[in-house]
Amino acid sequence: AVFRAVLKAQSYPGRCVPLPATVDGAPAYRALLSALLDAEVTLADSQNLLCAQADWPFLEARASDAPQADFILLHGDTALNLAPRIGTLEEPEKSATLVWVVGEIGREDATQDALNLQLSGPGIKTPHGIYVSDLHADWLSQRKGWNCAFPMGVDIFLAGSNGILALPRTTKIEVI
């Protein structure tokens, strides 16, 4: 059920997809990672969001530093100077996927501390606005740099209190 939610989020970029009831109160990022990871991939968790004794054995991924990791888990509200893998022209699929842990994701008017974003691009029928709380604007500036040489770049998931949202490298984001 979680994997179907991930596929729906990727099929409709910029749309917040609620997670199924089967998640049983687990954080959205843990449920999302459970659908994406296996023993063949690496994960960077430099901010220690995951519990070493419970989460790592459950997810089965191998720990790695961010520059070499297949997946990177980060707090959305704290921007870091990060240099994830962006792939190559010959192998753009060798890029990292980032998971930003944020607050709430919505389409109505934002709370005072949220970022208002305008999204457009492939998979988005008409440009639309969303708001995301607990997301630092510097992450979006860095994302723009990572994705400036398409097809290279990173794909991103936002894991919020009310669901997940996919931001493929082709999605255009404008802070409004």
C-alpha positions in Angstrom: 0.0 0.0 0.0 2.9 2.4 0.8 4.6 1.5 -2.5 1.3 2.4 -4.4 1.3 5.7 -2.6 4.9 6.3 -3.8 4.0 5.5 -7.4 1.0 7.8 -7.2 3.2 10.6 -5.8 5.7 10.1 -8.7 2.9 9.9 -11.3 1.4 13.2 -10.1 4.4 15.4 -9.1 3.5 18.2 -6.7 0.5 16.4 -5.3 0.5 15.4 -1.7 -0.4 11.8 -1.4 -1.6 10.5 2.0 -0.1 7.4 3.3 -2.3 4.4 4.0 -3.6 3.5 7.5 -1.3 0.5 7.5 1.6 2.8 8.4 0.3 2.7 12.0 1.7 6.0 13.2 5.2 5.6 11.8 6.7 8.8 10.5 6.1 9.4 6.8 9.8 9.3 6.0 10.2 5.9 7.6 7.2 4.5 5.6 8.6 6.1 2.4 12.1 4.7 2.9 10.6 1.2 3.6 9.1 1.3 0.1 12.3 2.6 -1.6 15.2 0.9 0.1 16.6 -2.6 0.2 20.0 -4.3 1.0 21.4 -3.2 -2.4 21.3 0.6 -1.9 23.0 3.0 0.4 21.5 5.7 2.7 23.0 8.8 4.3 21.4 9.9 7.5 24.0 12.5 8.8 21.3 14.1 11.0 20.5 10.9 12.8 16.8 10.9 12.0 16.7 7.1 12.1 16.9 4.9 15.1 20.0 2.7 14.9 18.5 -0.2 16.7 15.0 -0.2 15.1 15.1 1.6 11.8 18.3 0.5 10.1 17.7 -3.3 10.4 14.1 -2.8 9.2 15.2 -0.7 6.2 18.2 -3.0 5.4 20.1 -0.3 3.5 23.8 0.2 4.0 25.0 3.4 5.6 27.0 5.8 3.5 28.3 9.4 3.4 26.1 11.8 1.4 28.3 12.3 -1.6 28.3 8.6 -2.3 24.8 7.7 -1.2 21.9 6.5 -3.3 19.4 8.0 -0.9 19.9 10.9 1.5 17.6 11.7 4.4 17.5 15.3 5.7 15.6 17.7 7.8 13.9 20.2 5.5 14.2 23.1 7.9 18.0 23.0 8.2 19.8 23.7 5.0 23.3 22.2 4.7 26.0 22.6 2.1 25.4 19.3 0.3 26.9 17.8 -2.8 24.8 14.7 -3.7 25.5 12.5 -6.7 23.8 14.0 -9.8 24.7 11.2 -12.2 26.4 11.6 -15.6 25.2 12.3 -19.1 25.8 8.6 -19.9 24.2 7.4 -16.6 21.8 10.0 -15.2 20.1 7.2 -13.1 23.3 7.1 -11.0 22.0 10.2 -9.1 20.8 10.4 -5.5 17.3 10.6 -4.3 16.8 13.0 -1.4 14.1 12.7 1.2 13.4 16.0 3.0 11.4 15.7 6.3 9.1 18.6 6.4 6.0 19.7 8.4 2.7 20.0 6.6 2.2 20.0 2.8 -1.0 21.7 1.5 -2.7 23.5 -1.3 -4.6 26.1 0.7 -3.2 29.3 2.1 0.0 28.7 4.0 0.7 29.2 7.6 3.0 32.1 8.5 6.2 30.0 8.5 5.5 27.9 5.4 7.0 28.4 1.9 4.5 29.0 -0.9 5.7 27.3 -4.1 4.5 27.4 -7.7 5.0 24.0 -9.4 5.0 23.3 -13.2 6.6 20.8 -15.6 6.0 17.3 -16.9 3.3 15.5 -15.0 1.7 18.7 -13.8 -1.3 19.5 -16.0 -1.6 23.1 -15.0 0.8 25.1 -12.8 -0.4 25.1 -9.2 0.7 26.4 -5.8 1.4 24.4 -2.7 2.8 25.3 0.7 5.3 23.4 2.7 6.1 24.1 6.4 9.5 23.4 7.8 11.3 23.7 4.5 14.3 26.0 4.2 14.4 28.1 1.0 18.1 27.4 0.6 17.3 23.8 -0.2 15.4 25.0 -3.3 18.4 27.1 -4.4 20.7 24.1 -4.1 18.2 21.9 -6.0 18.3 24.4 -8.9 22.0 24.0 -9.1 22.0 20.2 -8.9 19.3 20.0 -11.7 20.7 22.6 -14.1 22.2 20.1 -16.5 19.4 17.8 -17.4 19.2 14.8 -17.6 21.6 14.9 -14.6 20.2 16.0 -11.3 18.4 14.7 -8.2 14.9 13.6 -7.5 13.3 14.6 -4.2 10.5 13.4 -1.9 9.0 15.6 0.8 7.8 13.5 3.7 5.3 15.6 5.7 3.0 15.1 8.6 0.1 14.6 6.2 1.7 12.6 3.3 4.4 12.5 0.7 5.1 14.6 -2.4 7.5 13.8 -5.3 9.6 16.5 -6.9 11.3 14.9 -9.9 14.3 16.7 -11.4 12.1 18.0 -14.3 9.7 19.8 -11.9 10.1 23.6 -12.0 9.7 25.2 -8.6 9.3 28.9 -8.0 9.0 30.5 -4.5 6.1 32.9 -4.5 
